């Protein structure tokens, strides 16, 4: 009886998929920090696409891509909302002084507080 040599099964590589998932989660969790979550979300999209193409932890890469896309969509939606709230306050015909513009911002965006200049 002749035995076939035992071949080791190569380890499945999942590093890029894990990285995409971690970046997607980090982006979503840090988005509220002045939009800082956009940076890991962008990196998550890039790493996720590379992982899917190379079949490197594909399931985790797809999950990371989805989380990163959700983070970017939330960031864009917030930016559009925010711009819509502050844009009318920049009308100098309606608000000729800086104080008037500051008051407009305080009314339209509740978390804005004008700071006095030294």
Kinemage of the C-alpha trace (Angstrom):
@kinemage 1
@onewidth
@group {chain A} dominant
@subgroup {mainchain}
@vectorlist {calphas} color= white
{ca unk a 1} P 0.000 0.000 0.000
{ca unk a 2} L 1.373 3.391 -1.008
{ca unk a 3} L 0.346 6.394 0.986
{ca unk a 4} L -0.029 9.800 -0.579
{ca unk a 5} L 2.035 12.513 1.057
{ca unk a 6} L 0.012 14.721 3.352
{ca unk a 7} L -0.373 18.196 2.014
{ca unk a 8} L -1.022 20.981 4.429
{ca unk a 9} L -4.004 23.101 3.677
{ca unk a 10} L -2.833 26.673 3.207
{ca unk a 11} L -4.133 29.094 5.781
{ca unk a 12} L -6.886 31.343 4.527
{ca unk a 13} L -5.738 34.916 4.538
{ca unk a 14} L -8.179 37.295 6.174
{ca unk a 15} L -6.030 40.247 7.229
{ca unk a 16} L -7.413 42.775 4.759
{ca unk a 17} L -10.995 41.725 5.475
{ca unk a 18} L -10.440 42.186 9.205
{ca unk a 19} L -8.810 45.560 8.580
{ca unk a 20} L -11.771 46.713 6.443
{ca unk a 21} L -14.225 45.637 9.136
{ca unk a 22} L -12.266 47.370 11.903
{ca unk a 23} L -12.015 50.568 9.848
{ca unk a 24} L -15.742 50.472 9.106
{ca unk a 25} L -16.586 50.090 12.795
{ca unk a 26} L -14.081 52.778 13.815
{ca unk a 27} L -15.489 55.182 11.232
{ca unk a 28} L -19.039 54.691 12.431
{ca unk a 29} L -18.098 55.079 16.084
{ca unk a 30} L -15.950 58.192 15.597
{ca unk a 31} L -18.179 60.041 13.141
{ca unk a 32} L -19.622 62.182 15.930
{ca unk a 33} L -16.126 63.517 16.741
{ca unk a 34} L -16.333 66.519 14.389
{ca unk a 35} L -16.637 64.205 11.408
{ca unk a 36} L -13.360 62.456 12.172
{ca unk a 37} L -14.960 59.112 11.287
{ca unk a 38} L -14.867 60.029 7.599
{ca unk a 39} L -11.135 59.278 7.468
{ca unk a 40} L -11.300 55.659 8.669
{ca unk a 41} L -14.440 55.177 6.552
{ca unk a 42} L -12.587 56.249 3.411
{ca unk a 43} L -9.695 53.964 4.307
{ca unk a 44} L -12.217 51.182 4.996
{ca unk a 45} L -13.670 51.533 1.510
{ca unk a 46} L -10.234 51.311 -0.102
{ca unk a 47} L -9.079 48.348 1.995
{ca unk a 48} L -12.467 46.641 1.608
{ca unk a 49} L -12.398 46.871 -2.175
{ca unk a 50} L -8.858 45.479 -2.254
{ca unk a 51} L -9.856 42.632 0.088
{ca unk a 52} L -12.896 41.712 -2.025
{ca unk a 53} L -10.870 41.717 -5.234
{ca unk a 54} L -8.124 39.570 -3.668
{ca unk a 55} L -10.667 37.342 -1.870
{ca unk a 56} L -8.919 38.095 1.381
{ca unk a 57} L -11.532 37.744 4.135
{ca unk a 58} L -14.328 38.517 1.728
{ca unk a 59} L -17.259 38.360 4.166
{ca unk a 60} L -15.641 40.699 6.667
{ca unk a 61} L -14.531 42.967 3.833
{ca unk a 62} L -18.108 43.286 2.562
{ca unk a 63} L -19.324 44.054 6.098
{ca unk a 64} L -16.573 46.693 6.418
{ca unk a 65} L -17.562 48.189 3.068
{ca unk a 66} L -21.190 48.417 4.151
{ca unk a 67} L -20.288 50.075 7.470
{ca unk a 68} L -17.948 52.499 5.717
{ca unk a 69} L -20.614 53.365 3.143
{ca unk a 70} L -23.184 53.978 5.903
{ca unk a 71} L -20.690 56.221 7.703
{ca unk a 72} L -19.998 58.235 4.553
{ca unk a 73} L -23.732 58.532 3.779
{ca unk a 74} L -24.410 59.813 7.315
{ca unk a 75} L -21.542 62.301 7.024
{ca unk a 76} L -22.849 63.617 3.706
{ca unk a 77} L -26.410 63.872 5.047
{ca unk a 78} L -25.207 65.796 8.094
{ca unk a 79} L -23.071 68.126 5.958
{ca unk a 80} L -26.034 68.914 3.700
{ca unk a 81} L -28.290 69.541 6.703
{ca unk a 82} L -25.661 71.696 8.406
{ca unk a 83} L -24.992 73.795 5.312
{ca unk a 84} L -28.727 74.278 4.826
{ca unk a 85} L -29.000 75.578 8.382
{ca unk a 86} L -26.079 78.034 8.272
{ca unk a 87} L -26.242 79.291 4.662
{ca unk a 88} L -29.017 81.865 5.232
{ca unk a 89} L -26.988 83.463 8.029
{ca unk a 90} L -24.244 84.482 5.600
{ca unk a 91} L -26.586 86.845 3.727
{ca unk a 92} L -25.042 90.251 4.484
{ca unk a 93} L -28.061 92.114 3.126
{ca unk a 94} L -30.253 90.463 5.758
{ca unk a 95} L -27.657 90.342 8.535
{ca unk a 96} L -25.334 93.330 8.003
{ca unk a 97} L -23.292 93.020 11.215
{ca unk a 98} L -21.273 90.187 12.645
{ca unk a 99} L -23.407 90.261 15.776
{ca unk a 100} L -26.558 89.805 13.706
{ca unk a 101} L -24.996 86.874 11.846
{ca unk a 102} L -23.895 85.325 15.154
{ca unk a 103} L -27.427 85.642 16.529
{ca unk a 104} L -28.801 84.006 13.396
{ca unk a 105} L -26.371 81.099 13.811
{ca unk a 106} L -27.323 80.681 17.457
{ca unk a 107} L -31.005 80.532 16.539
{ca unk a 108} L -30.614 78.180 13.577
{ca unk a 109} L -27.983 75.829 15.024
{ca unk a 110} L -28.640 75.293 18.731
{ca unk a 111} L -25.194 73.942 19.563
{ca unk a 112} L -23.431 77.046 18.196
{ca unk a 113} L -22.351 79.578 20.786
{ca unk a 114} L -20.628 82.787 19.776
{ca unk a 115} L -17.457 83.490 21.703
{ca unk a 116} L -16.477 87.064 22.442
{ca unk a 117} L -13.287 88.296 20.832
{ca unk a 118} L -10.522 89.300 23.236
